[in-house]
Each structure stands twice: as C-alpha cells, then as structure tokens.
Amino acid sequence: MKFSSSLAPAVRAGLLAVAALAAHSAAAQTAIAPRSRTFQLTSTATVPVPPAGTKTLDLWLPVPHADANQDVAELKIEAPVPYTIEKSAFGNQMLHLRPSTVPGVPLVVKLTAQITRREHLNLRANAPAAKPAKEKPDPNLARWLAPDRLVPLDAKIRQQAEEVVANANAKTPLEKARAVYEHVVGTVAYDKTGQGWGRGDIYYACDARRGNCTDFHAIVIGYCRALGIPARFSIGLPLPAQRGHGEIKGYHCWAEFFTPETGWVPVDASEAAKDPSRRAYFFGAHDENRVEFTRGRDVELTPKQAGPPLNYFVYPYAEADGQPLEVARTYEYSDIAAQ
C-alpha cells in the first residue's frame, strides 16, 4: 500500500469531526424507529444452449434469505424443469437445478419475492451508552477472522493496518475499526475506470486507491481482521432511494465488524465515499435501500460446483460439464405502498 504519513493529521482531524457528528446523529436516531422498505423483487436468469455434446448442465441462483434486517415472503419460482432450494453456510440459500436432459433451447428461470428490508442501526457504534440491540450470537466468529483468497492477512497487511490505528492513536477495538473506516473513506476514491477494480483484491485497492464497493470493503474487512476484529462481507443489490419501479443494473456489497461491547456494527465505506454528507451515518448503519443475497466470500455452492470457490455469489452461475457458462440476468424492483 502506498501509505503516506502526511495523511495522518487529516485522518485524525476527520476522526474527531466525524465522531462528534456521529454522536449527534446517533442521539437523533434513538428517537425514531428504523426505516423500512417493502418491494417486489424479480430476478430472471437465462441460460444459453450449452455446447453440442454437453451431458450435464447445472444452474445456481442466489435466493434472498430472511434475517434480523430482512423479511422474505411470497417466494415464487418459475422454471421449466425441477429445482431445489438449498441452504448453505452463514444462512445463505440458493436455487439449484440440473435438467435430466440438456435443453436445446435457452433455459429461463424467474424468481419473484416480496422483500421487506429494514434499516440496520447499531447506536452503540457512536453512543456507547445506547441500549444494545438484541442479536443472536454468531457461531462463525473464527471464520470472520480468517483470510479470503484476495484478502490475505500477511505481514504486509498487518503492518499497514497497525500504521493506520497508530496514526489515529486508536486503542480500543471500536476506535481501531473507526480509524480503519475513516482511513478508507478518506483515502480511496469510488472510481470504476480502467482495469482491476471490482474483484475485492486488497492489494489492488491499497495500491490503486480506487475501485468499487468490493474494493473498499476488502480493505475495511482485511484491516479489521488483521487487527483481531472479526469482520464479515455481504453482497446483494442496491435500490435507488426514490420509491417506484425499475431495473437494477449492478450489485452492491457492504461490511460489518464485531466487538464484544457493540456486537455487529454495520459500515458502508463506499457509500460514504460517494456521499460525504453521510460519512458519519454509514459508520453504524446500513440504509434500507438494498437486498442481501449472500454473506461471505470464496463461496462453495450447494451442491458443490466443479470449478473453484466463487469470489462472491450475487449473480446466477452455471456449469456445462463442469465448465463455467455465461448466464444472462435481469433484476427488477417494484415498491409496495405501505398500508
């Protein structure tokens, strides 16, 4: 990483200013209930006709799962062949199908569901005296301290993380996580030009100092883990803040970190970089304008795919005789008015 000590005063100043604003924001949030949004999500996957002679065709499609911040109702699948809904690690679930006969026409699978997404707030991130949220213990804390293929926890990454917290004079796990967040938001640009971005490669992100949400959160998660702070990755789709209906063109990902004092704290460094006015908000909050598909990286599907683990799983994935096959996809949303 091309880290310059000249950034340290700015980062420290940012920490003080943002902490003050965050405390004010958190106090205001205690007076209101988390916001929510209910919408119909439609996911359509079109698998092309595989190469001649193909003997087996497999399709996996991520299925939104319910958790403390997301309800899933009225799930409907339209498929021309039998399928199963499989459960996987970390609460993830996915549709899998393998036609008994490889089709000679494109295979179209359509998923619809009614999603209610609630704003995820952790007030203790900015106001330690706030009442802690009730949440189930995560049995996978050890996994959230381990490396990912593109987020190694080697000596270089650990040194970079230690430099960030030392320059911010951060002592507690919460202070260290905030220092990492402020450093990433303050020194990485949301920029999807050129090549290399979008893989969540921590070395690319540290060197290029730009990328998309995957790259931002590779640094956040990698540095937190390197400091002994469990951190986890989630991916799904973003919705525009304006209510209505339309097509969703791309994915979005975000992160959480854990301390015994706060529990899981949501952060969204890339959204904070895109909108500096919400920098304080996104340390301790995820807004309701999203739907989660999958938690974790280096994903092994159920049943296991022939290819290597997926870097992340947000789009349909298919294999023809064990070889990846490109799948066309569309996502649409339609807000449902509150009753």
N, C-alpha and C positions, 0 to 999 in steps of 0.2 A: 504494500500500500504506500502511496506517495503522501505520507503524513507530514505536515509542517507544524512545528511548534508555534508558529505565528498565528495559527488558528485558535490556540488555546484561550487567549483573552476573550475573543469573540464568543467562543463556546461557553466560557464561564459566565459572561455577561448575559448570554441568551438563557442560560440555566436560571439565573436569578430573575430575569424579567418574566420568563415563561412560567416559572414556578409561582410567582405572585399572581399572574393572570390565571393560572390553572387553579390556584386555591380559591380565587373569586368565582371562577366558573363552576368548580365543584360545589361550592356553597349554594350557588344558584340552582344546580341540578337537584339538590336534595329536596327542593320544594315541588318538583314535578315528577310525574311517573315517566318511565322510559317510553319513548315514542315507538310506534309500531306501524307496520305497513302490510296489507294483505293484497295479494295479487295472484293471478293465474300465470303459471309458467308453462310454456310449451317448448319441448326440446325434440327436434327431428333429426334423425341420423339416416343418411342414405349411403349404403354400402354398394360400391360398384360391382359389376360382374367380375369375379376373380379370373386370373389367367386360366387358359384352357388346360385341362388336366388336373385342376385343383381337386383334392379329395376331401379336405375339411376346411370349413370356414367358421371362425369364431368372432363374435362381437361382444364387447363390453361397453356399457353405457353408465356413467355415474348417475346415481339416483339420490336426490336431496334427502338428507336424514333429519330427524327431529332431535333437538337437544334443548338446553335451557333457553336459548335465544331464538329458536326456530321451530315452528309447527308445520307439519306436512299433512295435508288432508286431501281426500278425493283423488288419490293417485290412480291414474288410468294409463294403461299401456296398450297401444295398437301395434301388433306385429303379425306378419303373415305366417310365422312358424312358432312353435312352443318356446318359452323362455323361462328362466328362473330369476328370482331376486335374491342375490347372495349378500350375506353380511360378512364384513371383513374387519380388520383391526381398527381400533380407535373410533368405533361407531359408524364407520363408512359402510355404504351399501351400493350395490351395482347390479344392473341387469346383465345377464349373460344368455346368449343363445348360440346354438350350433345346429343349423338345419340338417336333417337326416340326409337330404340330397342338396348338393351345392346348386343354388339357383342360377338360372340362365338369364335372369333379369335383375336389375338393381333391387336390393332389399331395403325397404323403408320401415323404420321403427319410430313411432311417435310416442312421447311421454308427456302427459299433462298432469299438473298437480296444483292444488291451492296452497300457497305458502303464506304464512304469517311470520314476518321477521321483526324481532324486537331489537331496539337499540340496546347494545351491550355496554353497560356502565360499571366501572369499578371506582366508586367515590374515594375509597381509601388510597388510591394512587396519588391523589392530590390533597386529601384531607384525612390524615391518619386517625383522627378521632371519629370519623364517619362509621356508621354501623356496617359491619362486614356482611357481604352478600352470602346467602346460603348456597353452597355448591358441593356436589359430590366429590370425594377425593379422587384424584386421577391415579390409577394404578400404573401409569406408564411414565412416571417421572424420570426413571432411568433412561428411557428412550429419548426423552426431550433434553437430555444432557449429552447425548451421543452425536457423532458427526453424521452428516449426509455425504453422498458421493461428491457433490460440488460445494459442500461446506465442510471442509476438513478442519480439525481442531489441532493443528500442528503448532510447533513452537513459534512460527512467524505470526500466526493469527492470535495466539495468546499474548505475544508481546504487543501487537497492535492494540488489542483490547485493553491491556494494562496501561498503555500510554494514554488512551482516551480517559479512563477513570482517574488516573493520576493527575492529568492536566485539569480535570474538573474538580479535583480534591474530593471525590466521591468515596464514601466509607461504607455505607450500608448497601445491601443488595438493591433496594429501591433506588437509592441515589446512583448506584452504578448503572442500573438499567436506564434511568433517565438520562445519564450522561451519554450512554450509547445512542439513545434515541435522538437527543439533541445534536450529537455529532453527525449522525447520518443525515438528519433532515437539513442541517446547516451546511453540509459539505458535498452532498450528492444531488445532481440535477435530474429531474424527470425528463429524459431525452431518449427517444426511440429512433434516433438516426444511426446510420452506419450498421455495423455488424457486431455480434457478440452479446447484445442485450437480450433479456428475456429468458435466459437459462437459469438464473439464480446461481451463477458462478461467483463465489465470494471474491476470488482473486481478480476476475474481470471487473467486478463492481468497485473494488478498492482501487484498482489501477486507473480505470476509465473515469471514475467519479460520476457516472451517469448510468441510466438504464430505466427499467420499468419497475413495477411493484415487486416482481420476483427478485430483482437485483437489490433493491432497497432492503428487503426483508431477509435476504441472505446474510447481509452484514449484521442487521439487528439480531437475528437468531444466532448466527455464528459467534458474535462477540459475547452475547449473554451466556451462551453455553460455555465458552472459553473461560468465563469468569465464575463458573459454577452455578449459574442461574438457569433453571430449566426454561426452555422456550420452544414453542410449537408453531407450526405453519398450517394455515388453512387456505383453501382456494375455492373459488366459485365464480359467480357472475356479479357485475355491478349493475345497478339500476340508476337511471337519471333521477335526480331529486324531484323533478316535476312529475306529478301523477298523470297517468294516461295509459297509452299502449304504444308498443313499437318493438323493434328488433334490437337485440343485444349483440354487439359485434365482437366483443372480446371478453377475456376473463379478468378477474381481479383476485389478488391474494392479500393476506394480512397476517398478523402475528399476535401472540400472547406470551407473556413471561410470568413466572411464578415466584413469589416469596412467601414464606410462612405467615408473615404479617398481613399481606394483602390478598392472598390467594392469586388466582389468574387475573392478570391485568391486560386488557386489550390495547394494542397500539396499531397505528396505520401510518407508517412513516412516509410512504409515497403520496398518500392523500394530503398529508401535512405539507409536503414539499410543493405539491401542486397548488395548494391554497394556504398560504402562510397565515391568513387570518384564523385558521382552525388548527394551528400548530399545537396550542395548549389542549384543545378538545381531544385530539387524536392520541394523546398520551392518557389512557384510561378510558377510551371509548371506541366503539365501532358504531357507526350510524346504522340505521335500519334499511338503507338503500343497497341491499346486497342479498345474495342467497348463497349458502355454503353447500358445496358438493363433497369435498374430501379434505381430511386432515392428514398431514404428514407428507413426506417426500420419499423417493425411492420405493414406489408403490408396487407391491406384488398383488396382482388381481386374483379373484376367486371365481372359477378355478384358475390356477396359476398360468400365466401366459408363457409361451415358449421363449419369447425374447427376454431381454434384461428388464429389471425393475424400471417402471416409468419414473421419469424425473418428477413429474406431478401428474395427477389424473383429474382433468377437468373436461376434456373433450372425448368423444367416442373413440374407441381403439379397436381395431380388427386385425386378425391374422388369417392369412390363407396358407395352409400347410405350414404354419409356424412362422411365416414371414409377414412383417407389417404391411397393411393395406390401407391406403389413404381413405378416410371417410369424410364425406361432406356433411356439414351440420348447420342448423339454424336454431336460434333461440329467440323466443318472443315472450313478452310480458304484457299483461293487461291488469291494471289496478282494479280492485273491487272496492266500491264505495263503502265506508263504514255505515253500519246500520244504526 
